[in-house]
Amino acid sequence: MRFPFRFSRFIGASTDPTKQLGQAADLTPNTAGQNGSVARPSKDRPVLTCPFVGPQGVVVQRLAIAYAYVGGGIPPAIPGVTIWFWDAGIERWFQFGTTFNLTVDKVIATPTISLADGGPADPGVGSLEAWISIPSPATPPDGEYVFLVGGNLAVQAT
């Protein structure tokens, strides 16, 4: 298994201010666009883009999110993680209503949104864009925080 999307953030270890954990630019996407343009993130933003449907025709059921820590301290749990979904029809991000907690070296599976296909006239339907907003924990040790995200195709048992 390999997560299809990975990004790193740092506490104290990076000279790049755009890579600091909990930075404002990572926490809330610009929901109304920038200068009249579509609010699409740069490649350095924490955004997973994937098809709604996997290779075997299975619809993405959830997002799988995990984090690993590389450093000398004890990594804390990260509370208050939020997910935003992009709607291409009105070019706006919408926050998913629930927050999540991340624990180092554990995978969580979050609900996602799967909308019916709008047909060929709507090119934005058919893929999922999810902005993963991760705040800095209260007293994080210096080091690299590596976040992994992927579409989870497993159907939850009932």
C-alpha positions as CSV (number, residue, x, y, z in Angstrom):
1,M,0.0,0.0,0.0
2,R,1.1,3.5,-0.7
3,F,-0.8,6.7,0.1
4,P,-1.2,8.7,-3.2
5,F,-0.8,12.1,-1.5
6,R,1.9,13.2,1.0
7,F,2.9,16.6,2.4
8,S,5.3,17.6,5.2
9,R,5.2,20.4,7.7
10,F,7.8,21.4,10.2
11,I,8.2,22.9,13.7
12,G,11.5,24.7,14.1
13,A,13.3,22.6,11.5
14,S,12.5,24.3,8.2
15,T,13.8,27.7,6.9
16,D,10.8,27.8,4.5
17,P,8.0,29.7,6.2
18,T,5.4,28.1,3.9
19,K,6.2,24.7,5.4
20,Q,5.5,25.5,9.1
21,L,2.9,23.3,10.8
22,G,-0.3,25.3,11.5
23,Q,0.5,28.2,9.2
24,A,-2.5,30.4,8.3
25,A,-2.3,29.6,4.5
26,D,-2.9,25.9,5.3
27,L,-5.7,26.3,7.7
28,T,-8.6,27.9,5.7
29,P,-8.8,27.8,1.9
30,N,-9.9,31.1,0.3
31,T,-13.5,30.3,-0.2
32,A,-14.4,33.1,-2.5
33,G,-11.4,33.0,-4.9
34,Q,-8.5,35.4,-5.2
35,N,-8.9,38.6,-7.3
36,G,-11.8,37.1,-9.1
37,S,-10.0,33.9,-10.0
38,V,-10.7,30.4,-9.0
39,A,-9.4,29.6,-5.5
40,R,-7.2,26.7,-6.6
41,P,-4.3,25.8,-4.3
42,S,-0.7,25.7,-5.3
43,K,1.1,22.4,-5.4
44,D,2.4,23.0,-1.9
45,R,-1.0,23.2,-0.3
46,P,-2.5,20.2,1.6
47,V,-5.0,19.2,-1.1
48,L,-5.8,15.7,-2.2
49,T,-7.1,15.4,-5.8
50,C,-8.4,12.0,-6.8
51,P,-11.2,10.4,-8.9
52,F,-14.5,9.7,-7.2
53,V,-14.3,6.1,-8.6
54,G,-11.4,3.7,-8.2
55,P,-9.9,1.5,-10.9
56,Q,-12.4,-1.3,-10.2
57,G,-15.4,1.0,-10.3
58,V,-15.8,1.4,-6.6
59,V,-16.7,4.8,-5.3
60,V,-14.5,6.5,-2.8
61,Q,-16.2,5.9,0.6
62,R,-13.9,7.8,3.0
63,L,-10.6,9.6,3.1
64,A,-7.7,7.8,4.9
65,I,-5.5,10.2,6.8
66,A,-2.3,9.4,8.8
67,Y,0.7,11.2,10.2
68,A,4.2,10.3,11.0
69,Y,6.8,12.2,13.0
70,V,10.5,12.5,12.4
71,G,12.3,14.2,15.3
72,G,13.6,13.9,18.8
73,G,10.5,14.6,20.9
74,I,7.3,12.8,21.7
75,P,4.7,13.7,19.0
76,P,1.4,14.9,20.3
77,A,-2.1,14.1,19.1
78,I,-3.4,16.8,16.7
79,P,-6.9,17.8,17.5
80,G,-9.2,19.9,15.4
81,V,-8.3,18.6,11.9
82,T,-10.9,19.8,9.4
83,I,-11.6,18.9,5.8
84,W,-12.9,21.2,3.0
85,F,-14.4,19.9,-0.2
86,W,-14.2,21.9,-3.5
87,D,-17.3,22.5,-5.6
88,A,-16.3,23.3,-9.2
89,G,-19.8,24.4,-10.1
90,I,-19.7,27.6,-8.0
91,E,-15.9,27.5,-7.4
92,R,-16.0,27.5,-3.7
93,W,-14.6,25.4,-0.8
94,F,-17.1,24.0,1.8
95,Q,-16.0,22.8,5.2
96,F,-17.1,19.3,6.2
97,G,-19.1,19.6,9.4
98,T,-17.0,17.3,11.7
99,T,-13.5,17.8,13.1
100,F,-11.1,14.9,13.6
101,N,-8.1,14.1,15.8
102,L,-4.9,12.6,14.4
103,T,-2.5,10.4,16.4
104,V,1.0,9.6,15.2
105,D,1.3,6.3,13.3
106,K,-2.4,5.7,13.2
107,V,-4.7,5.9,10.2
108,I,-8.2,7.4,10.5
109,A,-11.0,7.0,8.0
110,T,-13.2,10.1,7.5
111,P,-16.5,10.3,5.7
112,T,-16.4,11.9,2.3
113,I,-18.9,13.3,-0.2
114,S,-19.8,11.4,-3.3
115,L,-22.1,13.2,-5.7
116,A,-23.9,11.8,-8.6
117,D,-22.3,12.5,-12.0
118,G,-23.6,15.7,-13.5
119,G,-23.0,14.5,-17.1
120,P,-20.5,15.8,-19.7
121,A,-21.7,19.4,-19.4
122,D,-20.2,19.5,-15.9
123,P,-16.4,18.8,-16.0
124,G,-15.9,19.4,-12.3
125,V,-17.9,16.3,-11.3
126,G,-16.1,13.0,-11.2
127,S,-13.1,14.0,-9.1
128,L,-12.7,14.8,-5.5
129,E,-10.6,17.7,-4.1
130,A,-10.2,17.7,-0.4
131,W,-8.2,20.4,1.6
132,I,-6.9,18.9,4.8
133,S,-6.6,21.7,7.4
134,I,-4.2,20.7,10.2
135,P,-3.6,23.1,13.1
136,S,-0.5,23.1,15.2
137,P,-0.9,21.1,18.4
138,A,-0.4,22.9,21.8
139,T,3.3,22.1,22.5
140,P,4.7,20.3,19.5
141,P,8.3,19.2,19.5
142,D,10.6,20.3,16.7
143,G,10.8,18.0,13.8
144,E,9.1,17.0,10.5
145,Y,5.4,16.1,10.5
146,V,4.5,13.9,7.5
147,F,0.8,13.7,6.5
148,L,-0.5,11.0,4.2
149,V,-3.9,11.1,2.5
150,G,-5.8,8.8,0.1
151,G,-9.2,7.9,-1.0
152,N,-10.5,4.8,0.9
153,L,-12.4,2.4,-1.4
154,A,-13.4,-0.1,1.3
155,V,-17.1,-0.5,1.9
156,Q,-17.8,-0.2,5.6
157,A,-19.3,-3.3,7.1
158,T,-22.8,-2.9,8.5
